[in-house]
Amino acid sequence: MSTTETQKQTRILVQAAAAACEDKKGEDTRILELNPIDSGLSDFFLITSATNDRQAIAIADEVEYRLKKDFSVMPHSVEGRRRGDWILLDYVDFVVHVFLTERRAFYDIERLRKSARPLTPAEFDAELKVALAAKTRAARGKADKKPADKGTPAKAKKATGRKVAVAKKVSVKAATRSSARKSATKH
């Protein structure tokens, strides 16, 4: 899989994880697109808040369940599930952080990652749709540019078809003349 394909797959996984957070009523869900120079560890942080530890665990469970069910992807590691005040799901290319609201304010990861580009799930979704639409247009453009039949463009095929038809007529006439001459010489 190419780098751009891997990046698109990662974006789709992050989008699915963000949807799971939203469905379990995660608050102030944000996606931080990390600067590759600044962070060699992962491409994205998905951060959401929960009002209590049970909700935090439910959000983390839902993210893990959906990514496993829909994409057969499991986290590389999970931290903090037992306490529930800060749960970290590490999917290597992205990391999901589920905080209790007061813990999130205390650690303030968004401030620590100043070079990261913060996005809401809706903004992230819109960017992904644009990228996928561009990929589709590019694929369709390649398909339209492909020759119609073994490298022969459609116009050339028509012209070649006309040439063949003319050649057949000429050869039929020549054959008719030739047979007429032969029969004339025999008589």
C-alpha positions as CSV (number, residue, x, y, z in Angstrom):
1,M,0.0,0.0,0.0
2,S,1.4,3.4,-0.9
3,T,2.0,6.2,1.5
4,T,-1.1,8.2,0.3
5,E,-3.2,5.1,0.6
6,T,-2.0,4.5,4.1
7,Q,-2.8,8.1,5.0
8,K,-6.3,7.9,3.6
9,Q,-6.9,4.6,5.5
10,T,-5.7,6.3,8.7
11,R,-8.0,9.2,8.1
12,I,-10.9,6.8,7.6
13,L,-10.1,5.0,10.9
14,V,-9.8,8.4,12.7
15,Q,-13.1,9.4,11.3
16,A,-14.8,6.1,12.4
17,A,-13.2,6.6,15.9
18,A,-14.5,10.2,16.1
19,A,-18.0,9.0,15.1
20,A,-17.9,6.4,17.9
21,C,-16.9,9.2,20.4
22,E,-19.8,11.4,19.2
23,D,-22.3,8.5,19.4
24,K,-21.3,7.8,23.1
25,K,-21.8,11.6,23.8
26,G,-18.1,12.5,24.0
27,E,-17.8,16.2,24.5
28,D,-15.6,18.7,22.7
29,T,-14.1,16.0,20.4
30,R,-11.1,17.3,18.5
31,I,-8.7,15.8,16.0
32,L,-5.1,17.1,16.1
33,E,-3.3,16.6,12.8
34,L,0.3,16.4,14.1
35,N,3.2,17.9,12.3
36,P,5.4,15.1,10.9
37,I,8.5,17.0,11.8
38,D,7.3,17.5,15.4
39,S,5.9,14.0,16.0
40,G,7.5,10.9,14.7
41,L,5.1,8.8,16.7
42,S,1.7,9.2,15.0
43,D,-0.2,11.3,12.5
44,F,-3.2,12.2,14.6
45,F,-4.5,12.6,18.1
46,L,-8.2,12.2,18.7
47,I,-9.2,13.8,21.9
48,T,-12.6,13.7,23.6
49,S,-14.0,14.4,27.1
50,A,-16.4,12.4,29.3
51,T,-18.3,13.6,32.3
52,N,-17.5,10.5,34.4
53,D,-15.3,7.4,34.4
54,R,-18.1,5.1,33.3
55,Q,-18.7,7.2,30.2
56,A,-15.0,7.4,29.5
57,I,-14.8,3.6,29.6
58,A,-17.9,3.3,27.4
59,I,-16.4,5.7,24.8
60,A,-13.1,3.8,24.7
61,D,-14.9,0.5,24.4
62,E,-17.1,1.8,21.6
63,V,-14.0,3.1,19.6
64,E,-12.2,-0.2,20.1
65,Y,-15.3,-2.3,19.2
66,R,-16.1,-0.3,16.0
67,L,-12.6,-0.3,14.6
68,K,-12.3,-4.1,15.3
69,K,-15.7,-4.9,13.8
70,D,-15.6,-2.6,10.8
71,F,-11.9,-2.6,9.9
72,S,-10.4,-5.5,11.8
73,V,-8.0,-3.1,13.6
74,M,-7.0,-3.5,17.2
75,P,-5.1,-1.0,19.3
76,H,-1.4,-1.6,19.7
77,S,-1.8,-0.8,23.4
78,V,-4.4,0.5,25.8
79,E,-3.6,2.5,29.0
80,G,-5.7,3.8,31.8
81,R,-8.9,1.8,31.3
82,R,-9.0,0.6,34.9
83,R,-9.1,4.1,36.4
84,G,-11.0,5.8,33.6
85,D,-9.8,9.3,34.1
86,W,-7.5,9.2,31.0
87,I,-7.8,6.3,28.6
88,L,-5.3,6.1,25.8
89,L,-5.8,3.8,22.8
90,D,-2.7,3.6,20.6
91,Y,-3.3,2.6,17.0
92,V,0.2,3.6,16.0
93,D,-0.8,6.0,13.2
94,F,-3.2,7.7,15.5
95,V,-3.9,7.8,19.3
96,V,-7.3,8.2,20.9
97,H,-7.3,10.1,24.2
98,V,-10.5,9.9,26.3
99,F,-10.3,12.2,29.3
100,L,-12.5,13.2,32.2
101,T,-13.3,16.9,31.6
102,E,-11.1,18.1,34.5
103,R,-8.2,15.8,33.5
104,R,-8.3,17.2,30.0
105,A,-8.2,20.7,31.3
106,F,-5.2,19.8,33.6
107,Y,-3.1,18.1,30.9
108,D,-4.2,20.4,28.0
109,I,-2.7,18.3,25.2
110,E,-3.9,20.8,22.6
111,R,-1.6,23.4,24.2
112,L,1.3,21.1,24.3
113,R,1.0,20.3,20.6
114,K,1.0,23.9,19.3
115,S,2.2,22.9,15.8
116,A,-0.7,20.5,15.4
117,R,-3.7,21.6,13.3
118,P,-6.9,21.2,15.4
119,L,-10.0,20.0,13.5
120,T,-13.5,19.2,14.6
121,P,-14.9,15.9,13.4
122,A,-17.1,17.7,10.9
123,E,-14.1,19.6,9.4
124,F,-12.1,16.4,9.3
125,D,-15.0,14.6,7.6
126,A,-15.3,17.4,5.0
127,E,-11.5,17.2,4.2
128,L,-11.8,13.4,3.8
129,K,-14.7,13.7,1.4
130,V,-12.8,16.2,-0.7
131,A,-9.7,13.9,-0.8
132,L,-11.8,10.9,-1.7
133,A,-13.7,12.8,-4.4
134,A,-10.3,14.0,-5.9
135,K,-9.1,10.4,-5.9
136,T,-12.3,9.3,-7.7
137,R,-12.0,12.1,-10.3
138,A,-8.4,11.1,-10.9
139,A,-9.3,7.4,-11.3
140,R,-12.1,8.4,-13.7
141,G,-9.8,10.6,-15.6
142,K,-7.3,7.8,-16.1
143,A,-10.1,5.5,-17.3
144,D,-11.3,8.1,-19.8
145,K,-7.8,8.5,-21.2
146,K,-7.3,4.8,-21.7
147,P,-7.4,3.8,-25.4
148,A,-10.6,2.2,-26.6
149,D,-9.0,-0.9,-28.0
150,K,-5.4,-2.0,-27.8
151,G,-4.0,1.5,-28.1
152,T,-6.3,2.6,-31.0
153,P,-8.2,5.8,-30.2
154,A,-11.9,5.8,-31.2
155,K,-11.5,8.2,-34.1
156,A,-8.6,6.3,-35.4
157,K,-10.6,3.1,-35.2
158,K,-13.4,4.7,-37.3
159,A,-10.8,5.9,-39.8
160,T,-9.2,2.4,-39.9
161,G,-12.6,0.8,-40.3
162,R,-13.3,3.1,-43.3
163,K,-9.9,2.2,-44.8
164,V,-10.6,-1.5,-44.4
165,A,-14.0,-1.1,-46.0
166,V,-12.5,0.8,-48.9
167,A,-9.7,-1.8,-49.3
168,K,-12.3,-4.6,-49.3
169,K,-14.3,-2.8,-52.1
170,V,-11.1,-2.3,-54.1
171,S,-10.0,-5.9,-53.7
172,V,-13.5,-7.1,-54.7
173,K,-13.4,-4.9,-57.8
174,A,-9.9,-6.1,-58.6
175,A,-10.9,-9.7,-58.2
176,T,-14.0,-9.2,-60.3
177,R,-11.9,-7.6,-63.1
178,S,-9.3,-10.3,-62.8
179,S,-11.9,-13.1,-63.2
180,A,-13.6,-11.2,-66.0
181,R,-10.2,-11.0,-67.9
182,K,-9.6,-14.7,-67.3
183,S,-13.0,-15.7,-68.7
184,A,-12.5,-13.3,-71.7
185,T,-9.2,-14.8,-72.6
186,K,-10.6,-18.4,-72.4
187,H,-13.3,-17.6,-75.0
